[in-house]
């Protein structure tokens, strides 16, 4: 190791000493190449550094195996079909509200990035209102979900909604006070 002019250390490669490909650290490019090789030869086991990509019987294990182009559409269709048939209408309405609040917060943040934050208190209070409303809506959704009845035995859906309204009132009083 040598020290350069500014005191920064400079590493010199030793002549003739080159690390083998299996000893190199796993990078995105090397992982992508290993995945492409594994897709071409499904019976192979590709190793790259400490990361392993193993194939068992021609099928990939893990999240990398679900990368086929047509499968994403089928997953989305299956999700929408199960969501439409298995989700109560109360939760669907609440999910629409959550989507609205999420898009409102994203729009405010995009406006802040594009135009600026001149009235910073206004931006901050609006964004806090969107984030807080989203969090309170998620809490309400968790409490009124029929699959979570065991965890919220003493809380009826009406009580959960009343808590939601009370917390939203406090949140927006704080937001209005923050605007000035």
Backbone as a chain_set.jsonl record, in Angstrom:
{"seq": "XXXXXXXXXXXXXXXXXXXXXXXXXXXXXXXXXXXXXXXXXXXXXXXXXXXXXXXXXXXXXXXXXXXXXXXXXXXXXXXXXXXXXXXXXXXXXXXXXXXXXXXXXXXXXXXXXXXXXXXXXXXXXXXXXXXXXXXXXXXXXXXXXXXXXXXXXXXXXXXXXXXXXXXXXXXXXXXXXXXX", "coords": {"N": [[0.843, -1.178, 0.0], [0.568, 2.178, -0.881], [1.01, 5.623, -0.078], [-0.599, 8.4, -1.346], [-0.236, 11.744, -2.786], [-2.042, 13.403, -1.442], [-2.338, 12.169, 0.962], [-4.066, 10.106, 0.791], [-4.711, 6.666, 0.588], [-3.407, 4.412, -1.841], [-4.115, 1.597, -3.7], [-2.231, -0.972, -5.156], [-2.48, -3.367, -7.682], [-1.197, -6.622, -7.359], [1.221, -7.921, -9.494], [0.351, -10.46, -11.751], [-1.326, -11.719, -9.965], [-4.485, -12.58, -9.877], [-7.866, -12.663, -9.002], [-9.962, -15.511, -8.99], [-13.06, -16.001, -10.839], [-15.042, -17.141, -9.168], [-14.344, -16.224, -6.704], [-14.865, -13.563, -6.652], [-16.793, -10.792, -5.418], [-20.403, -10.872, -5.194], [-22.212, -9.179, -7.569], [-24.762, -7.071, -9.033], [-24.697, -7.324, -11.808], [-23.229, -9.69, -12.184], [-24.905, -11.459, -10.841], [-27.183, -11.315, -12.447], [-26.164, -12.382, -14.843], [-25.564, -14.969, -13.976], [-28.135, -15.861, -13.408], [-29.273, -15.777, -15.959], [-27.714, -17.732, -17.25], [-28.495, -19.923, -15.74], [-31.183, -20.135, -16.421], [-30.965, -20.913, -19.062], [-29.74, -23.406, -18.818], [-31.302, -25.472, -16.995], [-30.639, -27.564, -15.233], [-28.352, -26.949, -13.981], [-26.231, -25.671, -11.365], [-25.671, -22.577, -10.309], [-23.077, -20.672, -9.006], [-22.067, -17.766, -7.383], [-19.774, -16.04, -5.841], [-20.646, -15.462, -2.531], [-23.352, -15.647, -2.812], [-25.959, -17.82, -3.749], [-27.513, -19.535, -6.388], [-29.736, -21.822, -6.807], [-31.048, -24.577, -8.565], [-33.659, -26.795, -8.568], [-34.583, -29.696, -9.94], [-35.269, -28.415, -12.343], [-36.901, -26.281, -11.718], [-36.969, -23.052, -10.387], [-36.125, -22.021, -7.126], [-37.421, -19.688, -4.842], [-37.754, -16.061, -5.125], [-36.735, -15.361, -7.58], [-37.562, -17.162, -9.469], [-40.093, -16.499, -10.322], [-40.214, -14.791, -12.469], [-41.34, -14.833, -15.044], [-42.844, -13.536, -18.021], [-45.699, -13.723, -18.608], [-46.747, -14.531, -16.185], [-47.025, -12.467, -14.353], [-49.258, -10.997, -15.099], [-51.195, -12.963, -14.711], [-51.009, -13.318, -11.972], [-51.857, -10.818, -11.051], [-54.499, -10.806, -12.063], [-55.557, -12.963, -10.62], [-55.255, -12.0, -8.008], [-57.005, -9.758, -8.084], [-59.431, -11.088, -8.586], [-59.721, -12.692, -6.275], [-59.699, -10.671, -4.363], [-62.011, -9.25, -5.062], [-64.011, -11.166, -4.59], [-63.609, -12.116, -1.978], [-63.38, -10.03, -0.147], [-64.986, -7.988, 2.199], [-67.564, -5.462, 1.646], [-67.331, -3.164, 3.227], [-64.594, -3.024, 3.755], [-63.656, -2.652, 1.172], [-64.6, -0.096, 0.55], [-63.178, 1.351, 2.446], [-60.596, 0.797, 1.535], [-60.644, 2.177, -0.887], [-60.783, 4.79, 0.091], [-58.274, 4.845, 1.376], [-56.583, 4.613, -0.85], [-57.195, 7.018, -2.149], [-56.237, 8.897, -0.216], [-53.539, 8.21, -0.193], [-52.79, 8.807, -2.855], [-53.281, 11.546, -2.796], [-51.328, 12.44, -0.955], [-49.029, 11.68, -2.391], [-49.313, 13.287, -4.645], [-49.082, 15.841, -3.485], [-46.446, 15.677, -2.571], [-45.096, 15.336, -4.997], [-45.724, 17.803, -6.197], [-44.326, 19.454, -4.448], [-41.696, 18.693, -5.055], [-41.563, 19.44, -7.74], [-42.424, 22.184, -8.002], [-41.761, 23.611, -5.674], [-41.261, 24.609, -2.214], [-42.448, 26.98, -1.181], [-44.589, 28.189, 0.579], [-43.87, 26.723, 3.214], [-44.983, 25.751, 5.608], [-47.597, 25.254, 4.817], [-47.292, 23.203, 2.9], [-46.096, 21.243, 4.535], [-48.032, 20.827, 6.528], [-50.205, 19.889, 4.999], [-49.099, 17.553, 3.906], [-48.505, 16.117, 6.235], [-51.092, 15.802, 7.144], [-52.113, 14.088, 5.146], [-50.465, 11.807, 5.436], [-50.94, 11.129, 8.134], [-53.724, 10.683, 8.047], [-53.758, 8.474, 6.37], [-52.407, 6.572, 7.932], [-54.125, 6.382, 10.158], [-56.376, 5.418, 8.815], [-55.437, 2.898, 7.971], [-55.113, 1.698, 10.444], [-57.804, 1.606, 11.245], [-58.768, -0.122, 9.262], [-57.434, -2.482, 9.911], [-58.591, -3.012, 12.388], [-61.338, -3.432, 11.808], [-61.35, -5.566, 10.119], [-62.61, -8.735, 9.399], [-60.997, -10.998, 9.651], [-59.301, -10.444, 11.715], [-60.648, -10.662, 14.09], [-60.1, -12.082, 16.449], [-57.963, -10.756, 17.657], [-58.971, -8.269, 18.312], [-61.134, -8.414, 20.239], [-62.683, -7.023, 22.15], [-63.449, -4.745, 20.839], [-65.799, -3.23, 18.916], [-66.841, -2.812, 15.459], [-68.12, -0.328, 15.229], [-67.16, 1.07, 17.442], [-64.448, 1.164, 16.744], [-64.622, 2.793, 14.493], [-65.536, 5.147, 15.678], [-63.312, 5.762, 17.269], [-61.51, 6.237, 15.203], [-62.653, 8.539, 14.014], [-62.409, 10.344, 16.174], [-59.584, 10.442, 16.525], [-58.879, 11.43, 14.008], [-60.056, 13.952, 14.137], [-58.506, 15.182, 16.174], [-56.002, 15.061, 14.893], [-56.417, 16.752, 12.67], [-57.03, 19.144, 13.932], [-54.528, 19.746, 15.012], [-53.098, 20.005, 12.609], [-54.386, 22.225, 11.413], [-53.768, 24.138, 13.323], [-51.016, 24.196, 12.961], [-50.724, 25.296, 10.433], [-51.386, 27.922, 10.869]], "CA": [[0.0, 0.0, 0.0], [1.29, 3.436, -0.974], [0.257, 6.817, 0.262], [-0.503, 9.381, -2.42], [0.138, 13.11, -2.437], [-2.992, 13.986, -0.506], [-2.45, 11.336, 2.144], [-5.016, 9.032, 0.553], [-4.013, 5.426, 0.265], [-3.619, 3.9, -3.179], [-3.832, 0.179, -3.756], [-1.689, -1.456, -6.415], [-2.66, -4.802, -7.84], [0.037, -7.375, -7.435], [1.36, -8.455, -10.845], [0.159, -11.891, -11.881], [-2.298, -12.219, -8.978], [-5.845, -12.205, -10.243], [-8.808, -13.539, -8.313], [-10.825, -16.332, -9.845], [-14.434, -15.477, -10.849], [-15.833, -17.632, -8.046], [-13.959, -15.509, -5.499], [-15.284, -12.169, -6.749], [-18.056, -10.544, -4.707], [-21.602, -10.924, -6.015], [-22.746, -7.888, -7.975], [-26.013, -7.229, -9.767], [-24.408, -7.795, -13.153], [-22.837, -11.093, -12.111], [-26.087, -12.228, -10.458], [-28.031, -11.382, -13.633], [-25.556, -13.338, -15.776], [-25.741, -16.31, -13.424], [-29.539, -16.199, -13.572], [-29.494, -16.062, -17.38], [-27.117, -19.041, -17.517], [-29.303, -20.948, -15.084], [-32.413, -20.308, -17.186], [-30.636, -21.661, -20.272], [-29.423, -24.779, -18.427], [-31.996, -25.589, -15.713], [-30.109, -28.573, -14.322], [-27.08, -26.459, -13.43], [-26.225, -24.915, -10.121], [-24.775, -21.453, -10.521], [-22.569, -20.072, -7.785], [-21.342, -16.523, -7.606], [-19.346, -15.518, -4.545], [-21.365, -16.052, -1.412], [-24.745, -15.825, -3.169], [-26.189, -19.077, -4.455], [-28.732, -19.662, -7.159], [-29.828, -23.264, -7.03], [-32.208, -25.037, -9.302], [-33.985, -28.162, -8.171], [-35.491, -30.345, -10.87], [-35.681, -27.548, -13.422], [-37.694, -25.149, -11.253], [-36.199, -22.189, -9.501], [-36.707, -21.766, -5.817], [-37.246, -18.305, -4.418], [-38.458, -15.035, -5.867], [-36.202, -15.22, -8.918], [-38.241, -18.079, -10.356], [-41.399, -15.999, -10.733], [-39.992, -13.667, -13.357], [-41.86, -15.037, -16.381], [-43.627, -12.388, -18.439], [-47.132, -13.93, -18.51], [-47.185, -14.862, -14.843], [-47.374, -11.257, -13.612], [-50.653, -10.721, -15.411], [-52.059, -13.952, -14.071], [-51.007, -13.032, -10.531], [-52.707, -9.647, -10.841], [-55.892, -11.226, -12.271], [-55.96, -13.811, -9.491], [-55.401, -11.12, -6.846], [-58.237, -8.984, -8.229], [-60.581, -11.986, -8.445], [-59.851, -13.048, -4.857], [-60.047, -9.452, -3.629], [-63.411, -8.946, -5.348], [-64.944, -12.144, -4.039], [-63.387, -12.425, -0.572], [-63.255, -8.845, 0.699], [-66.277, -7.34, 2.488], [-67.736, -4.149, 1.006], [-66.798, -2.126, 4.128], [-63.153, -2.923, 3.541], [-63.422, -2.095, -0.164], [-64.796, 1.354, 0.645], [-62.033, 1.869, 3.2], [-59.434, 0.721, 0.648], [-60.761, 3.294, -1.83], [-60.375, 5.972, 0.853], [-56.822, 4.781, 1.57], [-55.965, 4.918, -2.137], [-57.36, 8.46, -2.346], [-55.333, 9.626, 0.672], [-52.188, 7.931, -0.665], [-52.559, 9.597, -4.066], [-53.221, 12.954, -2.399], [-49.992, 12.676, -0.392], [-48.043, 11.58, -3.469], [-49.466, 14.489, -5.474], [-48.493, 16.96, -2.743], [-44.996, 15.521, -2.569], [-44.646, 15.632, -6.359], [-45.81, 19.253, -6.36], [-43.218, 20.02, -3.687], [-40.465, 18.467, -5.809], [-41.591, 20.154, -9.004], [-42.635, 23.627, -7.923], [-41.029, 24.166, -4.54], [-41.944, 24.594, -0.919], [-42.451, 28.351, -0.662], [-45.262, 28.211, 1.887], [-43.446, 25.426, 3.737], [-45.956, 25.285, 6.6], [-48.755, 24.71, 4.105], [-46.924, 21.894, 2.365], [-45.848, 20.299, 5.615], [-49.29, 20.471, 7.193], [-50.984, 19.055, 4.087], [-48.477, 16.237, 3.793], [-48.722, 15.445, 7.518], [-52.5, 15.419, 7.163], [-52.289, 12.915, 4.284], [-49.794, 10.653, 6.038], [-51.671, 10.784, 9.35], [-55.015, 10.1, 7.671], [-53.49, 7.138, 5.845], [-52.068, 5.692, 9.053], [-55.345, 6.133, 10.92], [-57.223, 4.555, 8.0], [-54.904, 1.538, 8.034], [-55.466, 1.18, 11.773], [-59.228, 1.273, 11.201], [-58.936, -1.317, 8.426], [-56.972, -3.643, 10.683], [-59.528, -3.291, 13.468], [-62.649, -3.903, 11.351], [-61.183, -6.743, 9.266], [-63.153, -9.919, 10.085], [-59.938, -11.979, 9.912], [-58.591, -10.038, 12.928], [-61.607, -10.632, 15.209], [-59.495, -12.64, 17.664], [-57.062, -9.793, 18.276], [-59.728, -7.097, 18.752], [-62.395, -8.972, 20.719], [-63.476, -6.056, 22.904], [-63.685, -3.536, 20.052], [-66.753, -3.419, 17.83], [-66.526, -1.939, 14.321], [-68.61, 1.026, 15.499], [-66.205, 1.69, 18.373], [-63.237, 1.439, 15.972], [-64.894, 3.962, 13.657], [-65.575, 6.32, 16.567], [-61.912, 6.077, 17.586], [-60.945, 6.801, 13.983], [-63.137, 9.923, 13.892], [-61.809, 11.15, 17.235], [-58.166, 10.644, 16.223], [-58.801, 12.313, 12.843], [-60.364, 15.308, 14.603], [-57.305, 15.687, 16.859], [-54.964, 15.25, 13.872], [-56.665, 17.924, 11.837], [-56.87, 20.349, 14.773], [-53.087, 20.023, 15.05], [-52.691, 20.464, 11.279], [-54.887, 23.584, 11.242], [-52.967, 24.982, 14.21], [-49.677, 24.302, 12.405], [-50.765, 26.211, 9.278], [-51.287, 29.255, 11.447]], "C": [[0.88, 1.229, 0.0], [0.396, 4.568, -0.535], [0.493, 7.841, -0.82], [-0.177, 10.756, -1.883], [-0.786, 13.704, -1.388], [-3.139, 13.167, 0.762], [-3.423, 10.184, 1.973], [-4.259, 7.779, 0.143], [-4.382, 4.975, -1.14], [-3.232, 2.433, -3.181], [-3.303, -0.167, -5.135], [-1.999, -2.936, -6.53], [-1.306, -5.48, -7.962], [0.092, -8.036, -8.801], [1.18, -9.97, -10.826], [-0.846, -12.469, -10.899], [-3.68, -11.707, -9.371], [-6.796, -13.187, -9.589], [-9.646, -14.287, -9.324], [-12.244, -15.783, -9.793], [-15.273, -15.944, -9.672], [-15.504, -16.894, -6.757], [-14.397, -14.056, -5.516], [-16.585, -11.969, -5.986], [-19.221, -10.517, -5.69], [-22.081, -9.507, -6.305], [-24.031, -8.13, -8.742], [-25.755, -7.81, -11.153], [-24.065, -9.283, -13.135], [-24.033, -11.957, -11.722], [-27.026, -12.38, -11.643], [-27.488, -12.37, -14.649], [-25.747, -14.767, -15.276], [-27.187, -16.769, -13.587], [-29.849, -16.547, -15.025], [-28.906, -17.416, -17.754], [-27.97, -20.151, -16.931], [-30.615, -21.18, -15.83], [-32.164, -21.091, -18.461], [-30.384, -23.127, -19.954], [-30.04, -25.044, -17.067], [-31.421, -26.628, -14.759], [-28.814, -28.124, -13.644], [-27.294, -25.8, -12.085], [-25.207, -23.812, -10.307], [-24.365, -20.883, -9.182], [-21.805, -18.807, -8.14], [-21.004, -15.945, -6.245], [-20.059, -16.222, -3.424], [-22.836, -16.259, -1.724], [-24.907, -17.094, -3.986], [-27.51, -19.011, -5.179], [-28.853, -21.131, -7.485], [-31.125, -23.593, -7.725], [-32.45, -26.483, -8.917], [-34.998, -28.719, -9.147], [-36.018, -29.427, -11.95], [-36.547, -26.383, -12.984], [-36.867, -24.348, -10.279], [-36.907, -22.05, -8.179], [-36.458, -20.317, -5.47], [-37.978, -17.359, -5.35], [-37.961, -14.916, -7.297], [-36.919, -16.114, -9.906], [-39.563, -17.568, -10.866], [-41.28, -14.853, -11.72], [-40.519, -13.863, -14.76], [-42.816, -13.91, -16.734], [-45.119, -12.56, -18.261], [-47.609, -14.159, -17.099], [-47.579, -13.627, -14.039], [-48.837, -10.905, -13.853], [-51.596, -11.704, -14.752], [-52.119, -13.747, -12.565], [-51.926, -11.857, -10.229], [-54.182, -10.017, -11.021], [-56.395, -12.073, -11.103], [-56.163, -12.965, -8.229], [-56.709, -10.346, -6.924], [-59.478, -9.853, -8.069], [-60.802, -12.358, -6.982], [-60.235, -11.837, -4.015], [-61.525, -9.13, -3.83], [-64.379, -9.895, -4.686], [-64.798, -12.329, -2.527], [-63.325, -11.24, 0.371], [-64.635, -8.23, 0.936], [-66.34, -5.927, 1.905], [-67.242, -3.011, 1.9], [-65.306, -1.924, 3.909], [-62.824, -2.37, 2.168], [-63.578, -0.578, -0.159], [-63.615, 1.987, 1.378], [-60.762, 1.825, 2.352], [-59.462, 1.832, -0.399], [-60.36, 4.601, -1.149], [-58.857, 5.996, 1.038], [-56.077, 5.093, 0.275], [-56.043, 6.408, -2.428], [-56.366, 9.253, -1.494], [-53.883, 9.421, 0.23], [-51.861, 8.757, -1.904], [-52.493, 11.091, -3.761], [-51.852, 13.297, -1.827], [-48.912, 12.618, -1.455], [-48.107, 12.805, -4.371], [-48.861, 15.704, -4.776], [-46.972, 16.88, -2.747], [-44.42, 15.804, -3.957], [-44.694, 17.124, -6.653], [-44.65, 19.941, -5.651], [-41.905, 19.86, -4.458], [-40.426, 19.311, -7.074], [-41.62, 21.657, -8.881], [-41.82, 24.253, -6.803], [-41.882, 24.183, -3.294], [-42.054, 25.997, -0.341], [-43.295, 28.497, 0.6], [-45.028, 26.855, 2.572], [-44.418, 24.886, 4.763], [-47.172, 24.674, 5.922], [-48.45, 23.33, 3.543], [-46.803, 20.872, 3.48], [-47.149, 19.882, 6.301], [-50.16, 19.598, 6.287], [-50.419, 17.652, 3.975], [-48.648, 15.447, 5.09], [-50.17, 14.985, 7.638], [-52.729, 14.16, 6.329], [-51.667, 11.67, 4.916], [-50.545, 10.194, 7.29], [-53.012, 10.146, 9.051], [-54.83, 8.691, 7.123], [-53.216, 6.16, 6.984], [-53.317, 5.373, 9.879], [-56.322, 5.243, 10.147], [-56.752, 3.106, 8.003], [-55.224, 0.914, 9.387], [-56.947, 0.787, 11.826], [-59.46, 0.003, 10.394], [-58.515, -2.574, 9.174], [-57.999, -4.01, 11.747], [-60.858, -3.842, 12.988], [-62.557, -5.108, 10.425], [-61.701, -7.982, 10.004], [-62.092, -10.98, 10.397], [-59.175, -11.663, 11.196], [-59.517, -9.987, 14.142], [-60.978, -11.093, 16.513], [-58.605, -11.65, 18.391], [-57.783, -8.582, 18.849], [-61.101, -7.542, 19.249], [-63.277, -7.938, 21.408], [-63.834, -4.815, 22.117], [-64.636, -3.868, 18.906], [-66.353, -2.518, 16.653], [-66.995, -0.5, 14.526], [-67.663, 1.768, 16.437], [-64.912, 2.042, 17.644], [-63.44, 2.666, 15.089], [-64.962, 5.235, 14.495], [-64.163, 6.732, 16.974], [-61.216, 6.727, 16.397], [-61.363, 8.264, 13.819], [-62.517, 10.835, 14.939], [-60.341, 11.454, 16.923], [-57.987, 11.56, 15.011], [-59.103, 13.755, 13.221], [-59.157, 15.927, 15.29], [-56.202, 15.97, 15.852], [-55.202, 16.529, 13.095], [-56.707, 19.22, 12.657], [-55.402, 20.737, 14.865], [-52.618, 20.575, 13.71], [-53.148, 21.904, 11.053], [-54.108, 24.554, 12.125], [-51.562, 25.188, 13.635], [-49.636, 25.265, 11.216], [-50.686, 27.647, 9.777], [-52.458, 30.099, 11.266]], "O": [[1.826, 1.323, 0.781], [-0.83, 4.477, -0.613], [1.635, 8.128, -1.179], [0.118, 10.929, -0.701], [-0.327, 14.447, -0.521], [-4.014, 13.467, 1.575], [-3.599, 9.375, 2.884], [-3.266, 7.856, -0.581], [-5.522, 5.135, -1.576], [-2.152, 2.067, -2.719], [-3.839, 0.274, -6.151], [-1.8, -3.685, -5.574], [-0.389, -4.96, -8.597], [-0.886, -8.651, -9.227], [1.77, -10.671, -10.003], [-1.183, -13.647, -11.015], [-3.985, -10.526, -9.204], [-6.567, -14.396, -9.613], [-9.995, -13.759, -10.38], [-12.613, -15.154, -8.8], [-16.144, -15.203, -9.218], [-16.291, -16.925, -5.811], [-14.309, -13.377, -4.493], [-17.401, -12.888, -5.914], [-19.053, -10.184, -6.863], [-22.326, -8.729, -5.383], [-24.355, -9.272, -9.067], [-26.494, -8.677, -11.62], [-24.551, -10.047, -13.969], [-24.169, -13.075, -12.22], [-27.609, -13.447, -11.837], [-28.254, -13.119, -15.256], [-26.054, -15.668, -16.057], [-27.437, -17.94, -13.874], [-30.592, -17.49, -15.3], [-29.53, -18.173, -18.497], [-28.148, -21.199, -17.553], [-31.11, -22.307, -15.866], [-33.027, -21.846, -18.907], [-30.767, -24.003, -20.729], [-29.364, -24.859, -16.056], [-31.705, -26.568, -13.563], [-28.254, -28.852, -12.824], [-28.41, -25.422, -11.728], [-24.013, -24.078, -10.448], [-25.208, -20.638, -8.319], [-21.004, -18.785, -9.075], [-21.882, -15.411, -5.567], [-20.076, -17.452, -3.369], [-23.52, -16.972, -0.989], [-24.066, -17.399, -4.831], [-28.499, -18.498, -4.657], [-28.142, -21.634, -8.355], [-32.158, -22.964, -7.497], [-31.53, -27.3, -8.943], [-36.144, -28.27, -9.183], [-37.128, -29.642, -12.437], [-36.902, -25.554, -13.822], [-36.152, -24.905, -9.447], [-38.133, -21.972, -8.118], [-35.394, -19.777, -5.773], [-38.718, -17.78, -6.239], [-38.69, -14.419, -8.156], [-36.88, -15.835, -11.104], [-40.12, -18.166, -11.786], [-42.18, -14.017, -11.793], [-40.15, -13.077, -15.632], [-43.516, -13.386, -15.868], [-45.776, -11.626, -17.8], [-48.799, -13.991, -16.834], [-48.395, -13.733, -13.125], [-49.563, -10.557, -12.922], [-52.672, -11.327, -14.287], [-53.159, -13.974, -11.947], [-52.687, -11.892, -9.262], [-55.026, -9.595, -10.23], [-57.531, -11.912, -10.657], [-57.115, -13.176, -7.477], [-57.448, -10.28, -5.942], [-60.469, -9.416, -7.485], [-61.935, -12.344, -6.5], [-61.006, -11.959, -3.063], [-62.216, -8.775, -2.876], [-65.458, -9.483, -4.262], [-65.775, -12.669, -1.858], [-63.227, -11.429, 1.583], [-65.373, -7.98, -0.017], [-65.313, -5.28, 1.697], [-66.777, -1.992, 1.388], [-64.818, -0.794, 3.881], [-61.814, -1.685, 2.008], [-62.794, 0.138, -0.782], [-63.116, 3.036, 0.973], [-59.932, 2.73, 2.444], [-58.414, 2.37, -0.758], [-59.672, 5.427, -1.749], [-58.226, 7.04, 0.877], [-55.048, 5.768, 0.301], [-55.073, 7.002, -2.898], [-55.724, 10.177, -1.992], [-53.086, 10.358, 0.274], [-50.782, 9.341, -1.997], [-51.732, 11.822, -4.396], [-51.275, 14.328, -2.172], [-47.976, 13.416, -1.431], [-47.074, 13.305, -4.814], [-48.193, 16.514, -5.42], [-46.29, 17.893, -2.906], [-43.374, 16.441, -4.077], [-43.788, 17.654, -7.296], [-44.061, 20.887, -6.174], [-41.095, 20.786, -4.506], [-39.376, 19.838, -7.441], [-40.894, 22.343, -9.601], [-41.248, 25.328, -6.983], [-43.059, 23.822, -3.312], [-41.789, 26.201, 0.844], [-42.753, 28.902, 1.628], [-45.874, 25.963, 2.515], [-44.664, 23.68, 4.797], [-47.719, 23.682, 6.403], [-49.243, 22.4, 3.688], [-47.341, 19.769, 3.385], [-47.336, 18.707, 6.618], [-50.791, 18.657, 6.769], [-51.167, 16.675, 3.951], [-48.906, 14.244, 5.054], [-50.444, 13.909, 8.169], [-53.456, 13.261, 6.753], [-52.28, 10.603, 4.925], [-50.76, 8.997, 7.48], [-53.408, 9.185, 9.711], [-55.651, 7.81, 7.38], [-53.74, 5.047, 6.99], [-53.536, 4.222, 10.255], [-57.013, 4.414, 10.74], [-57.57, 2.187, 8.033], [-55.567, -0.266, 9.465], [-57.296, -0.25, 12.391], [-60.254, -0.851, 10.788], [-59.171, -3.611, 9.076], [-58.251, -5.192, 11.983], [-61.465, -4.651, 13.69], [-63.585, -5.623, 9.988], [-61.269, -8.249, 11.126], [-62.274, -11.779, 11.316], [-58.47, -12.528, 11.717], [-59.194, -9.327, 15.128], [-61.289, -10.552, 17.574], [-58.502, -11.696, 19.617], [-57.277, -7.934, 19.765], [-62.122, -7.09, 18.731], [-64.498, -7.977, 21.262], [-64.463, -3.908, 22.661], [-64.32, -4.682, 18.037], [-65.602, -1.561, 16.839], [-66.351, 0.439, 14.057], [-67.396, 2.955, 16.246], [-64.334, 3.101, 17.891], [-62.534, 3.488, 14.949], [-64.494, 6.288, 14.062], [-63.853, 7.922, 17.02], [-60.426, 7.656, 16.564], [-60.533, 9.123, 13.521], [-62.142, 11.967, 14.635], [-59.905, 12.599, 17.045], [-57.062, 12.372, 14.976], [-58.484, 14.679, 12.694], [-58.818, 17.079, 15.02], [-55.535, 17.0, 15.938], [-54.273, 17.31, 12.886], [-56.442, 20.292, 12.114], [-55.065, 21.919, 14.804], [-51.823, 21.514, 13.674], [-52.376, 22.722, 10.552], [-53.823, 25.677, 11.709], [-50.981, 26.259, 13.812], [-48.644, 25.964, 11.011], [-50.005, 28.484, 9.185], [-52.471, 31.243, 11.719]]}, "num_chains": 1, "name": "protein.A"}
